[in-house]
Structures are given as C-alpha cells and as structure tokens.
Amino acid sequence: MIRLSDYLNYLNNEVVQARKQADEHAIKLAKEYSEHPYLKYFKAPRFSMPNVKLNIPIKINELDSTTTYNFDKDFDSFVSDVNSQIATLNDREGLSIMPIAKQDLLNNEKLVAVFEDLEAQDYRKVRSLKENMKKINISDVSKELYPRMKFSFQEDRTIKDSVDNKLRSIIETSLQNRYMVVRSNLRNIYIDPDTSSSDDKGKILLNLEVDMIEEGIRIRSVTDKNGNEVEEIIVD
C-alpha cells in the first residue's frame, strides 16, 4: 500500500528517466554520425515523446481524512426513516413488524439522551462516521424500541435473531442519515497498483488516467550588472 502522490511521482520519474536515456542515445548517435564519412552529412534521428498518456488500473485501500459532521436531532425524520426501512423489510421477507411512534421515542428518556449525546458531538473532526457511532450502543437503542416491533412468529429463535440484527442495522443507518458533512479534510490517498488479487472484491477500483505533456527546462549561468554569476532556470 503506497500513497497516491508517491505513485504519481514514481511514474513521472520513470518517464523522465526514459526520456533521459533516449536523449543520451541520441547524443551518442549524433557523435557517430559526425565521425562517419558519409553519415556526417545527414541529421542524426531523434524521437521525442511530447505526450505520454497512461491508463492504469488501481485500487484505493485507505483514505486518510478527517470529516466534521453536524447531527440533526430531527425526531420526525428519524421515525420516518426507520418506518420506511421496516416497511421494506416486511415486504421483502414477509414479516409484520409494527412501525415505531414518535411519541414513544419522546417519552423514553434513554432514547432522547442518545440523540442529545450525538448532537453534543457536533463539529468534531472524526476519521469516519463509524467512529461516532461507536460512542453509542445500538443494541441498547434497539431494545428500547422493541416493544413496538411485534413479530408474526413465536418459536423460531434463529429467525428472530436474524430480524433483530436487521433492526439494529436499520436503526444505526437511520441515525447515520441524520448526519450532514460540514467540512472534510483529505490528507492522503493510499492505493495498491495490483488489482488482480481475488481479495479485491469490495475494494474501490478505478482507472488512473495520467496525461503527461513534455516541457523542457534549462539552467544557465548569467552575470548580473554587478558582476555576480547567478543561475537562471528557463522553462521551454
């Protein structure tokens, strides 16, 4: 895993070295032409690469960033979001889980305290929303809402455990949806140029298109009006 900036610098260095070797070869060939009895009347061939276009597949392994979030303590939106996901779950899996009610939430001091705690974390920089969500116990929140979530079955514990997990996921997602990004600071992108591994499933894969346009740079020594010798950099 390497930084994207280091990888781009490596590609740039490789192209520069290729051009340097080509120029060195052109100079050597020009000298050979100049010493040949017949070839000295011809121009020595030289080929340049005015543009180098690279299309390289890479995968993003990690983003080194901090994001500042604002939590919106909107009970109506939270209840609507949870109930919408419950309705989808019921339709998809043939369940009859009852929706939650806003008043039940407002009458529950533990649940209200969760919203207040999350709101108190506003405008703090975190690496991801998951860091914020770790500060609360989603299982406890789910248990406080369970009285309104009636099931159409009584005996199958395996099914109930599965539904419980899905309900916890719904509640966590609905809480995360109450966050809005205020600002984000991306420091580094870490990539892996090898995208052929079987473990790449789930990684962020993309093509890195780099268009490198050739420019020339020269350094020459000049003497200023005071007689001092200085170096001058000229970009062609």
Secondary structure as UniProt FT lines:
FT   STRAND          2..3
FT   HELIX           4..35
FT   TURN            37..38
FT   HELIX           39..41
FT   STRAND          51..71
FT   HELIX           75..93
FT   HELIX           102..106
FT   HELIX           109..120
FT   TURN            121..123
FT   STRAND          125..126
FT   HELIX           129..133
FT   TURN            134..135
FT   HELIX           138..145
FT   HELIX           146..148
FT   HELIX           157..176
FT   TURN            177..178
FT   STRAND          179..192
FT   HELIX           198..200
FT   TURN            201..202
FT   STRAND          204..213
FT   STRAND          217..223
FT   TURN            225..226
FT   STRAND          229..235
//
